[in-house]
Amino acid sequence: MPAQEVPVNQWPINQAALAWLTKAKEPADPERPYVLQLAAWALEADKIDLPRPIAPSQPEPEAVKQVAYGLGQARGRTEAYEAMRRLFGNPNLTHKEEQDNLLASLELAKSPQEAAQAVIQVIYDLMVATSP
């Protein structure tokens, strides 16, 4: 019996990420948020560059990877929703603003790598905004 798709994967942002996963010929797990799978794929395949911090408030590349992988492990209805809520937890923007911005970036991307870079940027910005 095939796995049932989690409800958050019906969100436009996850549908856009699914299109990029398909273009990258990467299998998508319907039980995990597609947008987070896109980020994990790019990190695992070493398809994107993570900047080195130039200030103490900026996260190390390994920390960004850990957060991305951690969020990407969310499986099932409740965990997937919670991961998406955390992804869009930047206190400087509303959830809608963050989602709209990322959706626009995914729609304007020219490659799966560029789309994944946009997701990683959201994670990076979240880490900067919530650092002490």
N, C-alpha and C positions, 0 to 999 in steps of 0.2 A: 504494500500500500504506500503510495507516494506521500511524502511529508506535506502537511498543510501549511500554506503560506500564512505568516503572521500578518495581522491587520496593518501594521505600520508599513509593510511593503506595498500597500496600495496607495500610499501617499505619493504625490507627484515627484517628490525628491528621490524616493526610492525607485520609482519607475524609471526616472532618468538615469539613475545609477545602474539599474538592471540593463538598460540599453548599452551602456558603456562596458559592463561586464561581458555582455554578449559579443560586442565588437572585439573585445580583447580575447575572445574564445575561452573565457574563464567560467567554469561551472558556478552557478549561483545556488546557494542553499536557501530555500524558501522559509526556513525557520529562523533566519538571522537577517538583520537589516542590510539591504543591498548596498546602501551608501557606505556602511562600515566595511563590508566585504571588499568594495572597490578600493578603499584606503589600504586594507590589509594586503590585497593582491599587489598593489604598487610597491608597498614596503618590502614584501617578501621577494618580489622579483627585482628589487633594486631599481625601480623605474623612476623614482623621484629623488630629488636632493633635499636634504634637511639642512637648513642653515645652522652654522655654529653661532652660539650666543655671543653677543658683543656687549651685553649688559647683564648684571646679576639677575634681573627680573625675567630674562629670557630663558626658556627651557633648553636643556641639552637635547640633541637629537635622540639619544636613547630613551629619554623620558617621554618624548613625543611618541616614539614607537610603542612604548609600554602602554600609554594611554590608548592609542589607536587599537592595539591588539586586545587590550582589556575590554574596550567597548565592543569590539568586533566579535568577542566570544559570546555575547548575549544570544541566548537561544530560547525560543518559545515566546508566547504572547506577552507575558509580564516583563521578562528580562529585556526583550527587544524594545518595548515601549520605554522602559526605564533608561536604556542606553540612548535612545533617541532624545529623551528629555535631558539627559546629561550632556549629550553632544551640543544641544542648543541651549546651554546654560550660561552663556556669556552674560554677565550682569549689565553690560553696557548696551545690549540690544534686546529687543523683545524676541520671543521664540519665532514669531511670524517674520520679523525683519531678517533674522538669521536664516530661516528656511528660504525665504524669497531670494536673499542674496546668493545662497548656495545653489538654489535651483537655477538662477540666472547664469551662474558660473558654469554649471554642468551643461546647460543648453548652449552656451557660447564656446565651450571647450572644442578643440579640434582633434583630440585624441583621448584614448582612455587614460593615458598618463597625465595629461593636462587636467582631466576631470578629477582624477585621484588627488592631484596636487591641490585642487580647490578644497577637497574634503580635509586633507591634512592641514591646510591653512586654517580652517575653522577650528580644528583641534588645537593647533598652535596658539591661535588668538584666544581661545578659551583658557588655555593654560597661563598665558600672560595676564589676562584679565582677572584671573582668580588667584594669582600668586601673591604672597604676603608682601 
